[in-house]
């Protein structure tokens, strides 16, 4: 897989997407941009089954990643009318990333997972 620096790839747990339902797991693979840069990403969520998103029943989880030469900070906040089927998101970084990562979630818990 090819992805640019600053890219954020949303995932679910292994085997979790086998059925049509509100899958209760989320993972983010975060590919930090160069030091001194910032990356933003919005994860759009709805139930994935119905057409209720047309009536505004969706959520957006906005992420802001700030990167320096010494550390990284990832903040997240939720907006929208859809109630997420999960209350936490696991954040993964590339195996070679050594800078510490600070996490701040508003309405959602961000959990760091080191490879």
Buried (B, 14 or more C-beta within 10 A) or exposed (E): EEEEEBBBEBBBEEEBEEEEEBBEBBBBBBBBBEEEEEBEBEBEBBBEEEEEBEEEBBBEBBBBBBBEEEEBBBBBBBEBEBEBBBEBBBBBBEEEBEEEBEBEBEEBEBEBEEE
